């Protein structure tokens, strides 16, 4: 009796990026609107470096999707420019960053937890980000758009240029094979690249690469999280 031939599973590739670096506070200590803030010089260099990596590896995208916030769209455009392609950048508003409240209105005693708790270890769905959206609400809007992407059979390789919190939701979903456990301690450096493979079954996820930063692949200079650094900047802007 012959052994039946093994059919290798067929999977598609999602490259998941975080946008490049931005400056949220101006020189006078004022807050720059996070819905309008562009990449700064460092962020532009990070986006360009990611584009060069894709070009060197001869990667080609069938779909390129950004959240629609300027920092994500600009990152995607700079990546494509380095690759020498004029592919269109699609917009998916459901993948905008986790929505905060108004940190300036929070009591000083609550500020540290408000900034840091949503990205501290395994985070419960009821936890809010800066008094705004909860982790559960983030999953509720991110995952249906992700399912719609998977249900579209027209692409083989897709690039998503999104945000730190949204990327954590997608990565956590992939790591738990389609679950809703949120791992807040998954670092997402500015301009980083993640690689995920998806199969036909909803639980078929293969995590290939997490948090590859082309300009700093070993992350040698960084020991703090992006939210810890942002909290420090916020306190400095308030003169605290």
GILINKA-V247250 format. One record per residue. N is the residue number from 0. PHI is phi in whole degrees, 0 to 359 (* if undefined). OMEGA is omega in whole degrees, -180 to 180 (NA if undefined). D_LAST is the distance of its C-alpha to the last C-alpha in Angstrom with 2 decimals. Layout:
# GILINKA-V247250
n=N phi=PHI omega=OMEGA d_last=D_LAST
n=N phi=PHI omega=OMEGA d_last=D_LAST
This chain:
# GILINKA-V247250
n=0 phi=* omega=-176 d_last=76.81
n=1 phi=281 omega=177 d_last=74.34
n=2 phi=283 omega=-180 d_last=70.61
n=3 phi=297 omega=180 d_last=68.91
n=4 phi=294 omega=179 d_last=66.86
n=5 phi=271 omega=178 d_last=63.10
n=6 phi=263 omega=179 d_last=61.23
n=7 phi=298 omega=177 d_last=57.84
n=8 phi=300 omega=177 d_last=55.15
n=9 phi=259 omega=-179 d_last=54.06
n=10 phi=230 omega=176 d_last=50.36
n=11 phi=250 omega=-173 d_last=48.25
n=12 phi=248 omega=170 d_last=45.13
n=13 phi=247 omega=168 d_last=41.66
n=14 phi=265 omega=-175 d_last=39.25
n=15 phi=247 omega=-179 d_last=35.77
n=16 phi=249 omega=163 d_last=33.05
n=17 phi=262 omega=178 d_last=29.36
n=18 phi=300 omega=178 d_last=28.50
n=19 phi=287 omega=-174 d_last=27.28
n=20 phi=295 omega=178 d_last=23.80
n=21 phi=224 omega=178 d_last=21.88
n=22 phi=245 omega=-176 d_last=18.83
n=23 phi=269 omega=-179 d_last=16.76
n=24 phi=231 omega=-179 d_last=14.36
n=25 phi=277 omega=-174 d_last=16.06
n=26 phi=295 omega=179 d_last=15.62
n=27 phi=273 omega=-179 d_last=14.13
n=28 phi=94 omega=179 d_last=11.30
n=29 phi=286 omega=-180 d_last=13.64
n=30 phi=273 omega=175 d_last=14.79
n=31 phi=269 omega=-177 d_last=18.36
n=32 phi=306 omega=-178 d_last=20.70
n=33 phi=296 omega=178 d_last=21.27
n=34 phi=277 omega=-178 d_last=24.87
n=35 phi=236 omega=-172 d_last=25.54
n=36 phi=298 omega=177 d_last=23.54
n=37 phi=269 omega=173 d_last=26.09
n=38 phi=294 omega=170 d_last=26.26
n=39 phi=268 omega=-176 d_last=24.81
n=40 phi=301 omega=179 d_last=27.02
n=41 phi=296 omega=180 d_last=26.25
n=42 phi=296 omega=177 d_last=26.91
n=43 phi=296 omega=178 d_last=30.19
n=44 phi=295 omega=179 d_last=31.27
n=45 phi=295 omega=179 d_last=30.59
n=46 phi=296 omega=179 d_last=32.63
n=47 phi=297 omega=180 d_last=35.39
n=48 phi=296 omega=177 d_last=35.56
n=49 phi=297 omega=178 d_last=36.01
n=50 phi=299 omega=179 d_last=38.75
n=51 phi=294 omega=178 d_last=40.52
n=52 phi=298 omega=179 d_last=40.56
n=53 phi=298 omega=-180 d_last=42.19
n=54 phi=296 omega=-179 d_last=44.63
n=55 phi=296 omega=-180 d_last=45.60
n=56 phi=267 omega=179 d_last=46.37
n=57 phi=57 omega=177 d_last=48.39
n=58 phi=281 omega=175 d_last=46.39
n=59 phi=230 omega=-177 d_last=47.32
n=60 phi=257 omega=173 d_last=45.63
n=61 phi=275 omega=175 d_last=47.65
n=62 phi=221 omega=175 d_last=44.65
n=63 phi=234 omega=-174 d_last=41.19
n=64 phi=231 omega=174 d_last=38.69
n=65 phi=240 omega=-176 d_last=35.11
n=66 phi=289 omega=-175 d_last=32.85
n=67 phi=106 omega=175 d_last=33.10
n=68 phi=289 omega=-172 d_last=29.47
n=69 phi=307 omega=-177 d_last=29.61
n=70 phi=293 omega=178 d_last=27.84
n=71 phi=282 omega=180 d_last=30.43
n=72 phi=296 omega=180 d_last=33.38
n=73 phi=297 omega=178 d_last=32.58
n=74 phi=299 omega=180 d_last=32.37
n=75 phi=299 omega=-179 d_last=35.71
n=76 phi=296 omega=180 d_last=37.31
n=77 phi=290 omega=175 d_last=36.37
n=78 phi=300 omega=-178 d_last=37.70
n=79 phi=294 omega=179 d_last=40.94
n=80 phi=297 omega=178 d_last=41.29
n=81 phi=293 omega=179 d_last=41.23
n=82 phi=274 omega=179 d_last=43.87
n=83 phi=71 omega=-180 d_last=46.04
n=84 phi=235 omega=178 d_last=46.33
n=85 phi=252 omega=179 d_last=45.99
n=86 phi=303 omega=180 d_last=45.49
n=87 phi=284 omega=175 d_last=43.92
n=88 phi=264 omega=177 d_last=40.43
n=89 phi=280 omega=-179 d_last=40.71
n=90 phi=244 omega=176 d_last=37.89
n=91 phi=233 omega=-178 d_last=37.06
n=92 phi=299 omega=180 d_last=34.46
n=93 phi=296 omega=-179 d_last=34.56
n=94 phi=257 omega=171 d_last=32.70
n=95 phi=294 omega=-175 d_last=29.62
n=96 phi=300 omega=176 d_last=26.35
n=97 phi=308 omega=-168 d_last=25.36
n=98 phi=268 omega=-178 d_last=24.16
n=99 phi=265 omega=168 d_last=20.76
n=100 phi=275 omega=179 d_last=19.93
n=101 phi=248 omega=-175 d_last=17.10
n=102 phi=301 omega=-179 d_last=13.78
n=103 phi=294 omega=-179 d_last=12.16
n=104 phi=267 omega=-178 d_last=14.72
n=105 phi=277 omega=176 d_last=14.09
n=106 phi=300 omega=-178 d_last=13.07
n=107 phi=304 omega=-178 d_last=9.82
n=108 phi=294 omega=-177 d_last=12.42
n=109 phi=261 omega=-171 d_last=14.13
n=110 phi=297 omega=-175 d_last=11.66
n=111 phi=299 omega=179 d_last=12.38
n=112 phi=296 omega=-179 d_last=16.07
n=113 phi=297 omega=179 d_last=16.14
n=114 phi=285 omega=-165 d_last=15.05
n=115 phi=255 omega=-170 d_last=17.14
n=116 phi=292 omega=-178 d_last=20.09
n=117 phi=288 omega=180 d_last=22.20
n=118 phi=232 omega=-176 d_last=22.58
n=119 phi=246 omega=176 d_last=22.96
n=120 phi=72 omega=177 d_last=26.61
n=121 phi=274 omega=-168 d_last=29.30
n=122 phi=253 omega=179 d_last=27.72
n=123 phi=290 omega=-175 d_last=29.66
n=124 phi=293 omega=-178 d_last=30.57
n=125 phi=278 omega=-176 d_last=28.96
n=126 phi=289 omega=179 d_last=25.38
n=127 phi=267 omega=174 d_last=23.32
n=128 phi=259 omega=179 d_last=20.98
n=129 phi=51 omega=178 d_last=17.79
n=130 phi=74 omega=-178 d_last=19.99
n=131 phi=247 omega=-175 d_last=22.64
n=132 phi=295 omega=175 d_last=25.65
n=133 phi=271 omega=176 d_last=26.91
n=134 phi=299 omega=178 d_last=28.29
n=135 phi=297 omega=178 d_last=31.74
n=136 phi=294 omega=175 d_last=31.39
n=137 phi=299 omega=177 d_last=30.37
n=138 phi=301 omega=-175 d_last=33.55
n=139 phi=299 omega=-180 d_last=35.59
n=140 phi=262 omega=-178 d_last=35.07
n=141 phi=283 omega=-171 d_last=34.86
n=142 phi=290 omega=177 d_last=37.94
n=143 phi=299 omega=177 d_last=40.57
n=144 phi=293 omega=177 d_last=39.87
n=145 phi=292 omega=177 d_last=40.19
n=146 phi=297 omega=178 d_last=43.47
n=147 phi=296 omega=176 d_last=44.72
n=148 phi=298 omega=-180 d_last=44.10
n=149 phi=294 omega=-179 d_last=46.08
n=150 phi=284 omega=176 d_last=48.84
n=151 phi=276 omega=-175 d_last=49.35
n=152 phi=273 omega=-173 d_last=52.07
n=153 phi=276 omega=-175 d_last=52.06
n=154 phi=243 omega=174 d_last=49.53
n=155 phi=244 omega=179 d_last=49.54
n=156 phi=231 omega=-180 d_last=46.31
n=157 phi=235 omega=173 d_last=43.21
n=158 phi=248 omega=174 d_last=39.84
n=159 phi=246 omega=179 d_last=36.84
n=160 phi=247 omega=-168 d_last=33.66
n=161 phi=229 omega=-167 d_last=30.92
n=162 phi=221 omega=-175 d_last=27.39
n=163 phi=302 omega=-180 d_last=25.62
n=164 phi=291 omega=179 d_last=25.89
n=165 phi=296 omega=178 d_last=29.35
n=166 phi=299 omega=178 d_last=30.58
n=167 phi=298 omega=178 d_last=29.63
n=168 phi=297 omega=-180 d_last=31.63
n=169 phi=292 omega=179 d_last=34.60
n=170 phi=297 omega=179 d_last=34.51
n=171 phi=298 omega=177 d_last=34.25
n=172 phi=299 omega=180 d_last=37.17
n=173 phi=291 omega=-178 d_last=39.17
n=174 phi=297 omega=180 d_last=38.51
n=175 phi=267 omega=176 d_last=39.69
n=176 phi=54 omega=176 d_last=42.73
n=177 phi=99 omega=-179 d_last=41.85
n=178 phi=267 omega=-178 d_last=39.68
n=179 phi=236 omega=174 d_last=36.42
n=180 phi=283 omega=-175 d_last=34.52
n=181 phi=256 omega=178 d_last=31.05
n=182 phi=262 omega=-178 d_last=29.89
n=183 phi=289 omega=-176 d_last=26.18
n=184 phi=270 omega=172 d_last=26.23
n=185 phi=280 omega=-177 d_last=28.46
n=186 phi=294 omega=174 d_last=26.54
n=187 phi=228 omega=-179 d_last=26.92
n=188 phi=289 omega=178 d_last=25.98
n=189 phi=301 omega=178 d_last=25.76
n=190 phi=74 omega=-176 d_last=29.38
n=191 phi=283 omega=179 d_last=30.88
n=192 phi=238 omega=170 d_last=34.39
n=193 phi=243 omega=178 d_last=35.75
n=194 phi=229 omega=-179 d_last=39.47
n=195 phi=231 omega=174 d_last=41.05
n=196 phi=251 omega=-179 d_last=44.74
n=197 phi=235 omega=177 d_last=46.07
n=198 phi=255 omega=-177 d_last=49.59
n=199 phi=288 omega=180 d_last=51.66
n=200 phi=286 omega=-177 d_last=50.75
n=201 phi=299 omega=-179 d_last=47.45
n=202 phi=270 omega=-176 d_last=46.50
n=203 phi=274 omega=175 d_last=47.52
n=204 phi=237 omega=172 d_last=44.33
n=205 phi=234 omega=-180 d_last=44.17
n=206 phi=270 omega=-176 d_last=40.82
n=207 phi=266 omega=-170 d_last=41.61
n=208 phi=205 omega=177 d_last=38.36
n=209 phi=228 omega=168 d_last=34.64
n=210 phi=60 omega=174 d_last=31.72
n=211 phi=278 omega=179 d_last=33.79
n=212 phi=253 omega=-173 d_last=31.70
n=213 phi=305 omega=-179 d_last=34.35
n=214 phi=277 omega=-179 d_last=32.29
n=215 phi=211 omega=-172 d_last=31.00
n=216 phi=298 omega=179 d_last=33.52
n=217 phi=262 omega=179 d_last=32.61
n=218 phi=51 omega=-171 d_last=28.80
n=219 phi=296 omega=-173 d_last=28.88
n=220 phi=268 omega=-171 d_last=25.50
n=221 phi=243 omega=175 d_last=23.43
n=222 phi=234 omega=179 d_last=22.60
n=223 phi=251 omega=178 d_last=19.61
n=224 phi=278 omega=179 d_last=19.98
n=225 phi=296 omega=179 d_last=19.08
n=226 phi=288 omega=175 d_last=16.92
n=227 phi=297 omega=179 d_last=14.96
n=228 phi=293 omega=180 d_last=14.45
n=229 phi=294 omega=178 d_last=13.63
n=230 phi=298 omega=178 d_last=10.97
n=231 phi=298 omega=178 d_last=9.33
n=232 phi=295 omega=179 d_last=9.93
n=233 phi=298 omega=179 d_last=8.63
n=234 phi=297 omega=178 d_last=5.05
n=235 phi=297 omega=-179 d_last=5.78
n=236 phi=294 omega=180 d_last=7.61
n=237 phi=269 omega=-177 d_last=5.39
n=238 phi=74 omega=-178 d_last=3.80
n=239 phi=279 omega=NA d_last=0.00
